[in-house]
Amino acid sequence: MDDNLLITNLFSIKGKTALITGGATGIGKMIAKAFVKNGVKVYIASRNKKNLEETAEELTKMGPGVCYSIEANLTSKEACEKLAADFQKLGNEKLDILVNNAGLVGINAPLTDFPEQVWDDMYNLQVKSVFYLTIACLPLLEKASNKPIDPSRVIITGSILGIGDGQLKFSQVRGACSLPYCSSKHAVHSVAKNLAVHLTPRGINVNILAPGVVPVKQYLHDMHDVIITEIPQGRTGNETDIAGAVIYLSSRASSWVAGTEIVVDGGTLLNFKISDDYIKNL
Ligand SMILES: NC(=O)c1ccc[n+]([C@@H]2O[C@H](COP(=O)([O-])OP(=O)(O)OC[C@H]3O[C@@H](n4cnc5c(N)ncnc54)[C@H](OP(=O)(O)O)[C@@H]3O)[C@@H](O)[C@H]2O)c1
């Protein structure tokens, strides 16, 4: 058999370098763990120094890859450029995989009294910074690219809420809405597809990881019974679901995959409806 077709080669990410925003917790940490377990040198970046240091230590102990951390508050162009510069100052001349994953999760509020600041915070972090960080990392990504055989990669954590026209039922409980979150995810899916237009010819594949509900916070565990009524497969997502998708999106296996959404949701998108609870509370 041709060696290129062996899973150990086709899906290998060993020896690559990755930068993951929001990599100390939740889905970002799942991605960092999947990478470290498969021999990647990982940098996680976010605001909370304690979380960053604890996760970097925990994952490095697992190996065989390593995990380092960089503090960053990614709400401005300047902060994105600083993160790219800090990454370089740590001795990195190239970047194989950039994962734009940081996000503001679980901020729901009443439709008629929605805090204006949330709109700004959501769009600054989940839309604007994704663009500026990718641009700031462009020279490093171009240097890493082995185009067209194994391009460098940008993975953007979007959401099924960036695809479906609607909101999940559990987020509408007691009349609350998650409109800025959903619309910013639609926006970042568009940013990703437009970045792909510009970057694919430069040897950089941009794709979207679009997860359904992955319970990384207590309120998601508390709402488990409501949440799974919307998931045809009858279970929420976990680290192996996330790992499978990001390893695929980072390896030779997806060299020819650009500007697309990988939906990992147990079929939730098949089940979008308006919540009965929302109607009841109108
Ligand atoms: N969990 C789900 O069900 C689900 C489903 C679909 C999509 N997603 C997406 O998955 C991504 C990760 O979310 P999560 O669910 O794993 O929740 P999470 O654990 O709260 O992760 C969010 C991460 O973003 C970082 N972050 C927040 N503000 C930041 C800022 N200003 N600058 C830099 N980093 C910042 C946080 O770290 P610091 O606090 O240290 O800054 C945190 O590590 C998000 O994009 C979210 O929209 C999640």
The ligand as an SDF file (V2000), in Angstrom:
LIG
                    3D

 48 52  0  0  0  0  0  0  0  0999 V2000
  -19.1860   24.7490   24.5220 N   0  0  0  0  0  0  0  0  0  0  0  0
  -20.0410   24.7190   23.5230 C   0  0  0  0  0  0  0  0  0  0  0  0
  -21.1100   24.0790   23.5910 O   0  0  0  0  0  0  0  0  0  0  0  0
  -19.7500   25.4540   22.2500 C   0  0  0  0  0  0  0  0  0  0  0  0
  -20.5190   25.1650   21.1090 C   0  0  0  0  0  0  0  0  0  0  0  0
  -20.2310   25.8160   19.9140 C   0  0  0  0  0  0  0  0  0  0  0  0
  -19.1850   26.7120   19.8460 C   0  0  0  0  0  0  0  0  0  0  0  0
  -18.4550   26.9850   20.9820 N   0  0  0  0  0  0  0  0  0  0  0  0
  -17.3450   27.9310   20.8420 C   0  0  0  0  0  0  0  0  0  0  0  0
  -16.1890   27.3240   21.3680 O   0  0  0  0  0  0  0  0  0  0  0  0
  -15.2620   28.3390   21.7380 C   0  0  0  0  0  0  0  0  0  0  0  0
  -14.7340   28.0300   23.1360 C   0  0  0  0  0  0  0  0  0  0  0  0
  -15.8060   28.1600   24.0730 O   0  0  0  0  0  0  0  0  0  0  0  0
  -16.0250   27.1410   25.2850 P   0  0  0  0  0  0  0  0  0  0  0  0
  -17.4210   26.6420   25.1980 O   0  0  0  0  0  0  0  0  0  0  0  0
  -14.9200   26.1740   25.3440 O   0  0  0  0  0  0  0  0  0  0  0  0
  -16.0400   28.1080   26.5450 O   0  0  0  0  0  0  0  0  0  0  0  0
  -14.8430   28.6280   27.4710 P   0  0  0  0  0  0  0  0  0  0  0  0
  -14.2590   27.4890   28.2270 O   0  0  0  0  0  0  0  0  0  0  0  0
  -15.4030   29.7630   28.2500 O   0  0  0  0  0  0  0  0  0  0  0  0
  -13.7660   29.1460   26.4500 O   0  0  0  0  0  0  0  0  0  0  0  0
  -13.6670   30.4620   26.0480 C   0  0  0  0  0  0  0  0  0  0  0  0
  -12.1960   30.8390   26.0700 C   0  0  0  0  0  0  0  0  0  0  0  0
  -12.0400   32.1370   25.5070 O   0  0  0  0  0  0  0  0  0  0  0  0
  -11.0830   32.8430   26.2960 C   0  0  0  0  0  0  0  0  0  0  0  0
  -11.3440   34.2820   26.1970 N   0  0  0  0  0  0  0  0  0  0  0  0
  -12.4680   34.9380   26.5630 C   0  0  0  0  0  0  0  0  0  0  0  0
  -12.3080   36.2600   26.3870 N   0  0  0  0  0  0  0  0  0  0  0  0
  -11.0580   36.4500   25.8950 C   0  0  0  0  0  0  0  0  0  0  0  0
  -10.3020   37.5780   25.5150 C   0  0  0  0  0  0  0  0  0  0  0  0
  -10.7940   38.8220   25.6150 N   0  0  0  0  0  0  0  0  0  0  0  0
   -9.0430   37.3900   25.0360 N   0  0  0  0  0  0  0  0  0  0  0  0
   -8.5170   36.1280   24.9510 C   0  0  0  0  0  0  0  0  0  0  0  0
   -9.1780   35.0150   25.2950 N   0  0  0  0  0  0  0  0  0  0  0  0
  -10.4360   35.1700   25.7680 C   0  0  0  0  0  0  0  0  0  0  0  0
  -11.2750   32.3290   27.7170 C   0  0  0  0  0  0  0  0  0  0  0  0
  -10.0650   32.4100   28.4670 O   0  0  0  0  0  0  0  0  0  0  0  0
   -9.7440   33.6230   29.5180 P   0  0  0  0  0  0  0  0  0  0  0  0
  -10.9260   33.7690   30.3960 O   0  0  0  0  0  0  0  0  0  0  0  0
   -8.4990   33.1250   30.1760 O   0  0  0  0  0  0  0  0  0  0  0  0
   -9.4810   34.8450   28.6660 O   0  0  0  0  0  0  0  0  0  0  0  0
  -11.6420   30.8700   27.4960 C   0  0  0  0  0  0  0  0  0  0  0  0
  -10.4950   30.0420   27.5510 O   0  0  0  0  0  0  0  0  0  0  0  0
  -16.0060   29.6500   21.6320 C   0  0  0  0  0  0  0  0  0  0  0  0
  -15.6690   30.2980   20.4200 O   0  0  0  0  0  0  0  0  0  0  0  0
  -17.4670   29.2230   21.6050 C   0  0  0  0  0  0  0  0  0  0  0  0
  -18.2720   30.1680   20.9620 O   0  0  0  0  0  0  0  0  0  0  0  0
  -18.7110   26.3900   22.1590 C   0  0  0  0  0  0  0  0  0  0  0  0
  1  2  1  0
  2  3  2  0
  2  4  1  0
  4  5  1  0
  4 48  2  0
  5  6  2  0
  6  7  1  0
  7  8  2  0
  8  9  1  0
  8 48  1  0
  9 10  1  0
  9 46  1  0
 10 11  1  0
 11 12  1  0
 11 44  1  0
 12 13  1  0
 13 14  1  0
 14 15  2  0
 14 16  1  0
 14 17  1  0
 17 18  1  0
 18 19  2  0
 18 20  1  0
 18 21  1  0
 21 22  1  0
 22 23  1  0
 23 24  1  0
 23 42  1  0
 24 25  1  0
 25 26  1  0
 25 36  1  0
 26 27  1  0
 26 35  1  0
 27 28  2  0
 28 29  1  0
 29 30  1  0
 29 35  2  0
 30 31  1  0
 30 32  2  0
 32 33  1  0
 33 34  2  0
 34 35  1  0
 36 37  1  0
 36 42  1  0
 37 38  1  0
 38 39  2  0
 38 40  1  0
 38 41  1  0
 42 43  1  0
 44 45  1  0
 44 46  1  0
 46 47  1  0
M  CHG  2   8   1  16  -1
M  END
$$$$
